[in-house]
Amino acid sequence: MYVREYRLVRQTDQPVSDTVTGMEIEMRCEFTIRRGELNDLPELKKLFVDTITSICKADYDADQIDAWISDTKSGANRQSWYDMIINQFVLVAQYGIKIVGFATLDDGNHIDLFYVHKDHQRQGIASRLYVGLENEARRQHQTILTADISKTARRFFITPKFNVLAEQVVNRKGVDLINYKMIKSIDNNQTASNQD
Ligand SMILES: CC(C)(COP(=O)(O)OP(=O)(O)OC[C@H]1O[C@@H](n2cnc3c(N)ncnc32)[C@H](O)[C@@H]1OP(=O)(O)O)[C@@H](O)C(=O)NCCC(=O)NCCS
């Protein structure tokens, strides 16, 4: 399962090169990117809940937040989290021993989960996770990437040039939540970069 580990270290205020992709990326903290494992599940679920309850509350009301995180309560939907880590391409960002973000690719072309730790927002973590997912999609010769993106994450997906296909209303536990069906065409002759 484990493929490779990148080590990204910010030493100056200038953008530096990622030695794996050759891409110039601004890095504001030191973290590594690795494949997710079953052992990560408890920490991933906690990060998911903490991020939604603290970061997404700016865009969703209390009932919507409760419905969104309901899958993680009382062991509910344990199987779907297990299936996610087994069947999807999962990348985890780690700072020391702490997981600071994770992102998952389903069926090679659909971004499913995409969350950064509430205390590590705007440090370039999602950007690095995104490049890892897009490069995996390219490796699989996919031609499009899709995602169902929250209001909160929509602002992030402008930079890698996703387009909104539709606004959607998703019903969870009887509560309506708005998100956006987003899509991006990818060219397999290029390496991923957030400047595409
Ligand atoms: C969306 C999310 C993953 C972004 O993670 P992040 O690590 O903070 O993003 P980055 O630091 O890589 O941001 C890169 C760029 O995206 C844009 N961006 C990211 N978050 C933004 C925000 N809240 N508002 C405006 N622009 C934003 C900016 O251009 C940013 O560059 P800058 O910081 O130099 O201005 C994170 O905010 C998050 O976890 N959100 C809540 C979870 C969620 O809704 N997940 C999606 C489920 S579908």
Ligand as a Chemical Component Dictionary entry (heavy atoms), coordinates in Angstrom:
data_LIG
# 
_chem_comp.id                   LIG 
_chem_comp.type                 NON-POLYMER 
_chem_comp.pdbx_formal_charge   0 
_chem_comp.three_letter_code    LIG 
# 
loop_
_chem_comp_atom.comp_id 
_chem_comp_atom.atom_id 
_chem_comp_atom.alt_atom_id 
_chem_comp_atom.type_symbol 
_chem_comp_atom.charge 
_chem_comp_atom.model_Cartn_x 
_chem_comp_atom.model_Cartn_y 
_chem_comp_atom.model_Cartn_z 
_chem_comp_atom.pdbx_ordinal 
LIG C1  C1  C 0 -11.038 23.613 1.908  1  
LIG C2  C2  C 0 -9.820  23.183 2.703  2  
LIG C3  C3  C 0 -9.570  21.687 2.478  3  
LIG C4  C4  C 0 -8.592  24.005 2.246  4  
LIG O1  O1  O 0 -7.462  23.581 2.968  5  
LIG P1  P1  P 0 -6.147  24.497 3.216  6  
LIG O2  O2  O 0 -5.030  23.586 3.556  7  
LIG O3  O3  O 0 -6.489  25.563 4.176  8  
LIG O4  O4  O 0 -5.930  25.121 1.768  9  
LIG P2  P2  P 0 -4.555  25.741 1.208  10 
LIG O5  O5  O 0 -3.788  26.340 2.332  11 
LIG O6  O6  O 0 -3.846  24.717 0.393  12 
LIG O7  O7  O 0 -5.141  26.889 0.283  13 
LIG C5  C5  C 0 -4.641  27.128 -1.022 14 
LIG C6  C6  C 0 -5.388  28.278 -1.629 15 
LIG O8  O8  O 0 -6.802  27.968 -1.752 16 
LIG C7  C7  C 0 -7.557  29.187 -1.512 17 
LIG N1  N1  N 0 -8.332  29.020 -0.273 18 
LIG C8  C8  C 0 -8.284  27.989 0.612  19 
LIG N2  N2  N 0 -9.168  28.183 1.611  20 
LIG C9  C9  C 0 -9.783  29.348 1.348  21 
LIG C10 C10 C 0 -10.790 30.115 2.016  22 
LIG N3  N3  N 0 -11.358 29.688 3.156  23 
LIG N4  N4  N 0 -11.188 31.288 1.485  24 
LIG C11 C11 C 0 -10.635 31.743 0.354  25 
LIG N5  N5  N 0 -9.673  31.072 -0.345 26 
LIG C12 C12 C 0 -9.257  29.895 0.163  27 
LIG C13 C13 C 0 -6.546  30.316 -1.353 28 
LIG O9  O9  O 0 -6.255  30.816 -2.635 29 
LIG C14 C14 C 0 -5.334  29.541 -0.810 30 
LIG O10 O10 O 0 -4.118  30.201 -1.034 31 
LIG P3  P3  P 0 -3.590  31.327 0.004  32 
LIG O11 O11 O 0 -3.711  30.757 1.369  33 
LIG O12 O12 O 0 -2.176  31.556 -0.429 34 
LIG O13 O13 O 0 -4.480  32.524 -0.191 35 
LIG C15 C15 C 0 -10.012 23.461 4.219  36 
LIG O14 O14 O 0 -10.421 24.804 4.405  37 
LIG C16 C16 C 0 -11.014 22.583 4.884  38 
LIG O15 O15 O 0 -10.669 21.563 5.466  39 
LIG N6  N6  N 0 -12.306 22.978 4.817  40 
LIG C17 C17 C 0 -13.364 22.319 5.509  41 
LIG C18 C18 C 0 -13.630 20.910 5.016  42 
LIG C19 C19 C 0 -14.442 20.834 3.778  43 
LIG O16 O16 O 0 -15.399 21.549 3.572  44 
LIG N7  N7  N 0 -14.023 19.863 2.970  45 
LIG C20 C20 C 0 -14.626 19.617 1.729  46 
LIG C21 C21 C 0 -15.635 18.563 1.776  47 
LIG S1  S1  S 0 -16.200 18.335 0.133  48 
# 
loop_
_chem_comp_bond.comp_id 
_chem_comp_bond.atom_id_1 
_chem_comp_bond.atom_id_2 
_chem_comp_bond.value_order 
_chem_comp_bond.pdbx_ordinal 
LIG C1  C2  SING 1  
LIG C2  C3  SING 2  
LIG C2  C4  SING 3  
LIG C2  C15 SING 4  
LIG C4  O1  SING 5  
LIG O1  P1  SING 6  
LIG P1  O2  DOUB 7  
LIG P1  O3  SING 8  
LIG P1  O4  SING 9  
LIG O4  P2  SING 10 
LIG P2  O5  DOUB 11 
LIG P2  O6  SING 12 
LIG P2  O7  SING 13 
LIG O7  C5  SING 14 
LIG C5  C6  SING 15 
LIG C6  O8  SING 16 
LIG C6  C14 SING 17 
LIG O8  C7  SING 18 
LIG C7  N1  SING 19 
LIG C7  C13 SING 20 
LIG N1  C8  SING 21 
LIG N1  C12 SING 22 
LIG C8  N2  DOUB 23 
LIG N2  C9  SING 24 
LIG C9  C10 SING 25 
LIG C9  C12 DOUB 26 
LIG C10 N3  SING 27 
LIG C10 N4  DOUB 28 
LIG N4  C11 SING 29 
LIG C11 N5  DOUB 30 
LIG N5  C12 SING 31 
LIG C13 O9  SING 32 
LIG C13 C14 SING 33 
LIG C14 O10 SING 34 
LIG O10 P3  SING 35 
LIG P3  O11 DOUB 36 
LIG P3  O12 SING 37 
LIG P3  O13 SING 38 
LIG C15 O14 SING 39 
LIG C15 C16 SING 40 
LIG C16 O15 DOUB 41 
LIG C16 N6  SING 42 
LIG N6  C17 SING 43 
LIG C17 C18 SING 44 
LIG C18 C19 SING 45 
LIG C19 O16 DOUB 46 
LIG C19 N7  SING 47 
LIG N7  C20 SING 48 
LIG C20 C21 SING 49 
LIG C21 S1  SING 50 
# 
